[in-house]
Amino acid sequence: MKYRLFALLFICLFKCYSQQTPTFHLLRYDDDFSYLKNDTSRSWYSKLKYRPLSKNGDAYLSFGGDFRYQYFYLRNERWGEFATVDWFLYARQIVHADLHLNKALRMFVQLQSSIAPGKNNKSPVDQNPLDLQQAFIEYHSTGDASRKLLFRFGRQELNYGSQRLVSVSEGPNNRQIFDAFKIQYAAKNLVTDLFYSHHLQDRKGVFDDKYDKNNRFFGAYTVLSNIPVFKNIDLYYFGLMKKRAVFDEATGKENRQTIGTRISGKTNSWRYDFEGDFQFGRFSGKRISAWQLSSNAGYKLNELKFQPEIGLKTDLASGDEHIGDNIHQSFNPLFPRGGYFGLAALVSPVNLIDIHPSLKFQLIKNKLATQIGYTAFWRYSKSDGLYGPGISLLYAGNNTTHKFVGDQVVWQVTFNPNAFLYISPEFTWFRPGAYLREVGPGKTLIYSGLTTQIKF
């Protein structure tokens, strides 16, 4: 029944609504369908996206969702630690209701169901049969159109900048959520957020996700846009307080402060994104002194066929250099996006150096593209270990002096014919380096998948 519904929705979107051009955001609460107030077609899709509840149309109800199915082949999981071959499915369904009571007040509710049939070694990130993804109430000012003050309270997704530190984590089967209170001020060329939150840990049951009172996350994030020379500048502060954090060096209480900045922009040919962070505070009785630098730039040859784009991405994230001293130097990426280095989420930007050149072609402009990329990984410090998603320690660092972790090749095709549909096959080949061969089985990992996603 589930797959028949999926097929029916697929047919309806293409046969009946190819002329519609809605905009769907990564944060679905940013979708705005109030423009349908003046729509005269009153198709069933228009009624689904905009159902007026008052004569003037300011009060309305909007429904939407996101169905994603991914089929994977994984060989030598964790470089041979687990099952040799694994075929499995990720199925994720997200639906939401957006109730606008008037121009200033709204309520947003979203449910998510994620399953992973056939997968060995399941974690809560892989499977969460049914839970409340978001549920918040929001009020924003309606006076001066050039300025806006917003208050939002409840369960919600947070997403900032390039998602290096705070993200919805779209890659894994379950997206990240927070129970939070947020204030946002927006004016011309300026947006500032202040928030206080508790991160929620995914659990495998039904409606059992609860916030961890021993995990507090708060901060401020400001975006300055249309700045001369630099285009966009982000300035931010994040505070993280955890009762129990685990790193290679120790396990203990963590009180970590992060200050950082990001410079980004885009022209007809160039795109660039540079970011730097410094962290301080206390961890397990030690003073924190950690940092990270990252860059992501590309140049598109618009005059050539298929508009090839040459990209180069690099990351340097500090690791602890001396075991047993009074300084903790492992960088904490906080709540980054899943699949940081591709669909196969293998390593996390902790104690890491990576270089990632890539080449992308637009086979059909803005609809069909293909990209191939190569990444080489090293540990930053010989004394610190290798970390996986969720800042989980994969292997300790004190058993070997080798730094080279390995290299990987990722090939991806993306087909995005309209706002509703996204299809993408991806293939990852990861060859272990001297470090992985010494601390573990060190087998070559192969990860391939096909993603089909429909938004409505």
C-alpha positions in Angstrom: 0.0 0.0 0.0 2.8 2.4 0.9 4.5 1.9 -2.5 1.2 2.3 -4.4 0.7 5.6 -2.6 4.2 6.7 -3.5 3.6 5.7 -7.2 0.3 7.5 -7.3 1.8 10.7 -5.9 4.6 10.5 -8.4 2.1 10.3 -11.3 -0.1 13.1 -10.0 2.8 15.5 -9.6 4.0 15.0 -13.2 0.7 14.6 -15.0 -1.3 17.2 -13.2 1.0 19.8 -11.8 4.0 20.2 -14.0 3.1 23.9 -14.5 3.2 24.6 -10.7 6.5 26.2 -9.5 6.4 26.1 -5.7 9.4 26.7 -3.6 10.3 24.1 -1.0 12.9 24.9 1.6 15.2 22.7 3.6 13.4 24.0 6.7 9.8 23.4 5.6 8.4 25.9 8.1 10.0 28.6 5.8 7.6 27.6 2.9 5.2 30.4 2.2 2.0 29.6 0.2 0.1 32.7 1.1 0.3 33.9 -2.5 -2.4 31.2 -3.3 -4.9 33.6 -1.6 -5.3 35.1 -5.1 -5.3 31.8 -6.9 -8.4 31.2 -9.0 -7.8 27.7 -10.2 -8.6 26.2 -6.8 -7.2 22.8 -7.8 -7.0 20.1 -5.2 -3.2 20.8 -4.9 -3.9 24.5 -4.3 -6.5 23.6 -1.6 -3.9 21.3 0.0 -1.3 24.1 0.2 -3.7 26.9 1.1 -7.1 26.4 2.8 -8.5 29.8 4.0 -10.1 29.8 7.4 -11.2 33.5 7.4 -12.9 35.8 5.0 -9.9 38.0 4.4 -7.6 34.9 4.0 -5.1 35.9 6.7 -6.0 32.7 8.6 -5.3 29.6 6.6 -4.1 26.0 6.9 -1.4 24.5 4.7 -0.3 20.8 4.4 2.9 19.4 3.0 5.4 16.6 3.2 8.5 14.9 2.1 8.8 11.2 1.1 12.3 9.8 0.7 13.4 6.3 -0.3 17.0 5.1 -0.5 18.3 1.7 -1.4 21.9 1.0 -0.4 24.7 -1.5 -1.0 27.4 -1.5 1.7 30.5 -3.7 1.6 33.0 -3.9 4.5 31.1 -1.6 6.9 33.6 0.3 9.0 36.4 -1.1 6.8 35.6 -4.7 7.7 34.6 -4.5 11.3 31.0 -5.6 10.6 29.1 -7.6 8.0 31.0 -8.1 4.7 28.0 -7.2 2.5 24.8 -5.4 3.5 21.8 -4.5 1.3 19.2 -2.3 3.0 16.5 0.3 2.5 16.0 3.7 4.2 12.3 4.9 4.0 11.4 8.2 5.5 8.1 9.9 5.5 7.6 13.5 6.8 4.2 15.3 6.8 3.3 18.7 8.3 0.4 21.0 9.0 1.0 24.8 9.1 -1.8 26.8 10.8 -1.8 30.6 10.4 -4.3 32.0 12.9 -3.7 35.5 11.6 -0.8 37.6 10.1 1.2 37.4 13.3 0.5 34.0 15.0 1.0 30.5 13.6 1.4 26.9 14.8 3.5 24.3 13.0 3.3 20.5 13.5 5.4 17.9 11.8 5.5 14.1 12.1 8.3 11.8 10.9 8.5 8.1 10.3 11.8 6.4 9.4 12.6 2.7 9.0 15.6 0.8 7.8 14.5 -2.7 6.8 17.4 -5.1 6.1 20.1 -3.0 7.7 22.5 -4.6 10.1 23.8 -2.7 13.1 20.9 -0.3 13.3 21.1 2.9 15.4 18.5 5.4 16.4 19.7 7.6 13.6 18.7 4.9 11.1 15.2 4.0 12.5 12.5 5.9 14.3 9.1 4.4 13.4 7.0 7.4 14.4 7.7 10.6 16.3 7.0 14.3 16.7 9.6 16.0 14.5 8.5 19.6 15.1 5.7 21.3 17.1 6.0 25.0 17.9 4.1 28.2 18.2 5.4 31.4 16.6 4.6 35.1 16.8 6.1 37.8 14.7 5.6 41.5 14.4 3.5 42.9 11.5 4.1 46.7 11.8 7.2 47.9 9.9 7.6 45.8 6.8 11.4 46.6 6.7 11.9 45.1 10.2 10.6 41.9 11.8 10.8 40.5 15.3 10.0 36.8 15.7 9.5 34.6 18.7 9.3 30.8 18.3 8.9 28.3 21.1 8.7 24.5 20.9 10.3 21.5 19.1 12.0 22.8 16.0 14.9 22.3 13.5 17.9 24.6 13.6 20.1 25.2 10.6 22.8 27.8 10.2 25.3 28.9 7.6 27.0 26.1 5.6 25.8 23.5 8.2 29.3 22.8 9.4 28.3 23.2 13.0 24.5 23.3 13.2 22.3 21.5 10.8 19.1 19.6 10.3 21.4 16.7 9.2 19.4 15.9 6.0 21.8 13.0 5.0 20.9 10.4 7.7 17.4 8.8 7.9 16.5 10.9 10.9 16.9 14.7 10.9 18.2 16.5 14.0 15.7 18.4 16.2 15.8 20.6 19.3 13.4 21.7 22.0 14.1 25.4 21.8 13.1 29.0 22.3 14.3 31.3 19.6 14.2 35.1 19.0 14.9 36.4 15.5 15.4 40.0 14.4 15.5 40.8 10.7 16.1 44.1 8.9 17.6 45.1 5.6 20.8 43.1 5.1 20.8 41.8 8.6 19.3 38.7 10.4 20.2 37.9 14.0 19.0 34.8 15.9 19.2 34.2 19.7 18.3 30.7 20.9 18.4 28.3 23.9 17.8 24.6 23.4 18.1 21.0 24.4 19.1 18.6 21.6 16.9 15.5 21.3 18.3 12.0 21.0 16.5 9.8 18.5 15.1 6.6 20.0 13.8 3.5 18.3 10.3 3.5 19.7 7.1 5.4 18.9 6.7 9.0 20.3 9.5 8.4 22.7 12.0 11.2 21.7 12.7 13.3 24.7 15.2 16.1 25.3 18.3 15.5 27.4 18.3 17.9 30.3 22.0 17.2 30.7 22.7 18.5 27.2 22.2 22.3 26.7 22.9 24.2 23.5 22.5 28.0 23.1 23.9 30.8 21.0 23.6 33.8 18.7 24.0 33.9 14.9 24.1 37.0 12.8 24.2 37.2 9.0 25.2 40.4 7.2 24.3 40.3 3.5 25.2 42.4 0.4 28.5 43.6 2.0 31.0 45.2 -0.3 33.8 42.8 -1.4 32.8 39.9 0.8 29.1 39.7 -0.1 28.0 37.8 3.0 29.5 37.7 6.5 28.3 35.4 9.3 29.3 36.1 12.9 28.3 33.6 15.7 28.7 32.2 19.2 27.6 28.8 20.4 27.6 27.4 23.9 27.4 23.7 24.6 27.1 22.2 28.1 27.1 18.3 28.4 27.2 16.2 31.5 29.0 13.5 29.6 31.2 13.8 26.5 33.5 11.2 25.1 36.8 11.8 23.3 39.9 9.7 22.9 41.7 11.5 25.7 39.0 11.3 28.3 35.3 11.1 29.2 33.7 13.8 31.3 31.7 17.0 31.7 32.0 19.4 28.8 31.5 23.2 28.9 32.5 24.4 25.4 32.2 27.8 23.9 32.6 28.4 20.1 33.2 31.7 18.4 33.5 31.9 14.6 32.9 33.7 11.3 32.1 32.7 7.8 32.6 34.6 4.5 30.7 33.5 1.5 29.6 34.7 -1.9 28.8 33.9 -5.5 29.3 35.4 -8.9 28.4 34.2 -12.4 31.6 32.0 -12.4 32.9 31.9 -8.8 31.6 30.6 -5.5 33.4 30.7 -2.2 32.8 29.8 1.4 35.5 30.2 4.1 34.9 29.6 7.8 37.0 29.6 11.0 36.2 28.8 14.6 37.9 28.8 18.0 36.7 26.9 21.0 37.4 27.4 24.7 36.0 26.2 28.0 36.5 23.1 30.1 36.3 19.4 29.5 36.9 16.7 32.1 38.9 19.2 34.3 41.0 20.4 31.3 41.2 23.7 29.6 39.8 23.6 26.0 41.8 25.2 23.2 40.5 23.9 19.8 40.0 25.3 16.3 39.0 24.6 12.8 39.5 26.2 9.4 37.6 25.2 6.3 37.2 26.4 2.7 35.0 25.5 -0.2 35.4 27.2 -3.5 34.6 26.6 -7.1 34.9 28.1 -10.6 32.4 27.4 -13.4 33.5 27.6 -17.0 30.2 28.9 -18.4 31.4 29.3 -22.0 32.1 25.6 -22.3 29.7 22.8 -23.0 28.1 21.3 -19.9 29.5 24.2 -17.9 32.2 22.3 -16.0 32.8 23.5 -12.5 36.2 22.9 -10.8 35.9 22.7 -7.0 38.3 22.5 -4.1 37.3 21.8 -0.5 39.6 21.6 2.5 39.2 21.2 6.2 41.6 21.4 9.2 40.2 20.4 12.6 42.4 20.3 15.6 43.1 17.2 17.6 44.5 16.6 21.1 48.3 16.7 20.8 49.5 15.5 24.2 47.7 12.9 26.3 47.8 13.5 30.0 48.4 17.3 30.0 46.0 20.0 31.1 44.8 21.1 27.7 42.1 19.5 25.6 42.5 20.3 21.9 40.0 18.1 20.1 37.6 20.2 18.0 33.9 19.5 18.5 31.8 20.1 15.4 28.7 20.2 17.6 25.7 19.2 15.4 27.0 19.2 11.8 25.2 17.9 8.7 25.2 14.1 8.1 27.3 12.8 5.3 29.8 15.5 5.8 32.1 14.0 3.0 29.4 12.4 0.8 26.4 10.2 1.2 28.5 7.6 3.1 28.9 9.2 6.5 32.2 7.6 7.5 34.3 10.2 9.4 33.6 13.4 11.3 35.6 16.6 11.2 37.5 16.0 14.5 41.3 15.7 14.5 41.2 15.7 10.7 42.8 17.2 7.6 41.2 16.6 4.3 41.6 17.8 0.7 38.7 17.4 -1.7 39.0 18.4 -5.4 35.9 17.8 -7.5 34.6 18.3 -11.1 30.9 18.9 -11.9 29.1 18.9 -15.2 25.6 20.3 -16.0 24.3 17.8 -18.5 20.9 19.5 -18.6 21.1 23.0 -17.0 19.5 23.1 -13.5 18.0 19.6 -14.0 20.6 16.9 -14.6 24.2 17.1 -13.3 27.0 14.7 -12.5 30.0 15.2 -10.2 33.1 13.2 -9.3 35.3 14.0 -6.3 38.4 12.7 -4.6 39.2 13.1 -0.9 42.3 12.3 1.1 42.2 12.2 4.9 44.9 12.5 7.5 44.7 12.7 11.3 45.8 16.1 12.5 47.5 14.8 15.6 49.1 11.4 16.2 47.9 11.3 19.8 44.2 11.7 19.0 41.9 9.1 17.3 39.5 8.9 14.4 35.9 9.9 14.9 32.7 9.0 13.1 29.2 10.6 12.8 27.9 12.0 16.1 31.5 12.5 17.3 31.7 8.8 18.1 35.3 7.5 18.6 35.9 4.9 16.0 39.6 4.1 16.8 42.0 5.4 19.4 45.1 7.3 18.4 47.7 5.9 20.8 48.2 2.5 19.0 50.0 3.9 16.0 52.0 6.8 14.7 50.5 6.7 11.2 48.5 9.8 10.2 47.2 8.8 6.7 43.6 7.6 7.2 42.8 6.8 3.6 41.3 8.2 0.4 37.9 8.0 -1.2 36.3 8.6 -4.6 32.7 9.7 -4.8 30.7 9.8 -8.0 27.1 11.2 -8.0 24.4 12.0 -10.5 21.5 14.4 -9.5 18.2 14.6 -11.5 16.0 17.4 -10.3 13.4 18.1 -13.1 11.2 20.2 -11.0 10.5 21.3 -7.4 8.7 18.1 -6.5 11.2 15.4 -7.6 14.8 14.5 -6.8 16.6 11.4 -7.9 20.3 10.7 -7.2 22.5 7.6 -7.6 25.8 7.8 -5.7 28.9 5.6 -5.5 31.7 5.8 -2.8 34.9 3.8 -2.8 37.1 4.3 0.3 40.7 2.8 0.4 42.1 2.6 3.9 45.5 4.2 4.6 48.3 3.1 6.9 46.4 4.2 10.0 43.2 2.2 9.3 45.2 -0.9 8.2 47.1 -0.9 11.5 44.2 -0.2 14.0 41.5 -2.4 12.3 40.8 -4.8 9.5 41.6 -2.1 6.9 39.5 -3.5 4.1 38.3 -1.4 1.2 34.8 0.0 1.8 32.3 0.3 -1.0 29.0 2.2 -0.5 26.5 2.9 -3.2 22.9 4.1 -3.1 19.9 5.4 -5.0 17.9 8.2 -3.5 14.4 9.1 -4.7 12.6 12.0 -3.0 9.3 13.7 -3.5 8.2 16.9 -1.9 4.8 18.4 -1.9 
